[in-house]
Amino acid sequence: MDENGAADAGSPGPAADPLADEDVFRVLDADGRPLPDATIPDLSDERFRAIYRDLVVTRRFDERAVSLQRQGRIGTYAPCAGQEGSAVGSTHALADRDLISYQYREHGAVVVRDLLTEYLPYWMGHESGTEAIAGGNVFPLNIGIAAHLPHAVGAAWAFDYRDDDRVVAVHFGDGATSEGDFHEAMNFAGVFDTPTLFCCHNNGWAISIPEARQTASDTFAAKATAYGFDGVRVDGMDPLASYAVTLEAAEQAREGGSADEPAGDGATRPALIEFVEYRFGAHTTADDPTAYRDADDVDPWRVLDPVDRMEGFLRETGRIDDEGVASIREEADAIVADAIDFAESIAPDPADMFDDAYADLPPEVRRQRDELLAAVDEHGAESFRREE
Ligand SMILES: Cc1ncc(C[n+]2csc(CCOP(=O)(O)OP(=O)(O)O)c2C)c(N)n1
């Protein structure tokens, strides 16, 4: 343990046997076979394949984004490999009108909303990447840990107040549960019955802090009890379990509950969903996980790879064959390649960096902008763009 409380490499991190946890809800076994007594979500074959396609697109995007960062074509990136099942499965359980507010790793939610092309420019430093996803009912990503939770609850409260039949799914990590914003948001949601789904991605780590150093509670889901609503644990690497749990929570949140209904009357409640999963890669492309965990700590979790598991399910139940898998992979490669081509075709205006923070620029910032504009005039905008 270092002076910041971070685990030394090799310190006990999350469970060494992820399947040993019996209070975690699952539909699929590690190979994607339905578990005995599991209820398979009632979805069309086409929808099952769409879930698989979105998982494959998210994985492909992740691989390419890490590689682009290594080539200097994007600045930094937060990899999501291992966590696609929860983001994709849960978003498929929502209606398009429902709002999503996420941290910075739940790229799968954006893929399900078909916004990858609009979104990738954000990672390349273009503000347009956050604006565009609003059209798909996705709030901009959030780097300030847990700071988006009160906003998400506020949006949910507004939906409820206006009798607008929408819920808000707000995604965050286990580390976010140590922030005051998390507790304030949870309390408000519980008292005012806001239709909020708190989606906690327990990926075992908050950068180098293992989950055991994050909380003394038995589980993250248990925290909901203190705020008067239900918390549930689900295997976030099982896309169908993530779908089923989110659907149920969304239905419960959607049914009613209004700002003027007294709290604690047993009416509809928000929900906390703890997705139990693992981050296969680095925290971000600026991180080296071998500084705080052994490389082989990942192995027991790789067995639960959400992409392989969903493929296993589709094969096992006769919904896909080799040809179907190959065609989805090809489609995913093309979707991601097109998104990259689009993002790299944007010619940024260096002065954009002064937009969107102030309605009226303060004098010092105005002076800086004018200085930049004068330099652009003198040297040409090309001089300020990345070298190819
Ligand atoms: C308010 C705030 N404090 C600290 C940080 C620095 N920081 C960036 S990511 C991170 C860890 C977050 O962990 P978790 O919420 O578990 O999400 P994960 O990265 O594992 O997906 C921290 C502390 C920050 N971005 N915002």
Ligand as a Chemical Component Dictionary entry (heavy atoms), coordinates in Angstrom:
data_LIG
# 
_chem_comp.id                   LIG 
_chem_comp.type                 NON-POLYMER 
_chem_comp.pdbx_formal_charge   1 
_chem_comp.three_letter_code    LIG 
# 
loop_
_chem_comp_atom.comp_id 
_chem_comp_atom.atom_id 
_chem_comp_atom.alt_atom_id 
_chem_comp_atom.type_symbol 
_chem_comp_atom.charge 
_chem_comp_atom.model_Cartn_x 
_chem_comp_atom.model_Cartn_y 
_chem_comp_atom.model_Cartn_z 
_chem_comp_atom.pdbx_ordinal 
LIG C1  C1  C 0 -14.089 15.002 -8.477  1  
LIG C2  C2  C 0 -12.920 14.227 -9.029  2  
LIG N1  N1  N 0 -11.986 13.747 -8.207  3  
LIG C3  C3  C 0 -10.943 13.035 -8.697  4  
LIG C4  C4  C 0 -10.843 12.802 -10.044 5  
LIG C5  C5  C 0 -9.675  12.003 -10.578 6  
LIG N2  N2  N 1 -10.173 10.705 -11.079 7  
LIG C6  C6  C 0 -10.350 10.481 -12.384 8  
LIG S1  S1  S 0 -10.941 8.960  -12.673 9  
LIG C7  C7  C 0 -10.945 8.562  -11.042 10 
LIG C8  C8  C 0 -11.382 7.194  -10.574 11 
LIG C9  C9  C 0 -12.834 6.959  -10.749 12 
LIG O1  O1  O 0 -13.139 5.630  -10.476 13 
LIG P1  P1  P 0 -14.552 5.017  -10.695 14 
LIG O2  O2  O 0 -15.608 6.005  -10.341 15 
LIG O3  O3  O 0 -14.593 3.713  -10.022 16 
LIG O4  O4  O 0 -14.673 4.842  -12.280 17 
LIG P2  P2  P 0 -13.768 3.999  -13.296 18 
LIG O5  O5  O 0 -12.673 4.922  -13.754 19 
LIG O6  O6  O 0 -13.274 2.798  -12.594 20 
LIG O7  O7  O 0 -14.664 3.666  -14.441 21 
LIG C10 C10 C 0 -10.488 9.633  -10.291 22 
LIG C11 C11 C 0 -10.361 9.628  -8.823  23 
LIG C12 C12 C 0 -11.844 13.338 -10.872 24 
LIG N3  N3  N 0 -11.841 13.149 -12.191 25 
LIG N4  N4  N 0 -12.896 14.027 -10.358 26 
# 
loop_
_chem_comp_bond.comp_id 
_chem_comp_bond.atom_id_1 
_chem_comp_bond.atom_id_2 
_chem_comp_bond.value_order 
_chem_comp_bond.pdbx_ordinal 
LIG C1  C2  SING 1  
LIG C2  N1  SING 2  
LIG C2  N4  DOUB 3  
LIG N1  C3  DOUB 4  
LIG C3  C4  SING 5  
LIG C4  C5  SING 6  
LIG C4  C12 DOUB 7  
LIG C5  N2  SING 8  
LIG N2  C6  DOUB 9  
LIG N2  C10 SING 10 
LIG C6  S1  SING 11 
LIG S1  C7  SING 12 
LIG C7  C8  SING 13 
LIG C7  C10 DOUB 14 
LIG C8  C9  SING 15 
LIG C9  O1  SING 16 
LIG O1  P1  SING 17 
LIG P1  O2  DOUB 18 
LIG P1  O3  SING 19 
LIG P1  O4  SING 20 
LIG O4  P2  SING 21 
LIG P2  O5  DOUB 22 
LIG P2  O6  SING 23 
LIG P2  O7  SING 24 
LIG C10 C11 SING 25 
LIG C12 N3  SING 26 
LIG C12 N4  SING 27 
# 
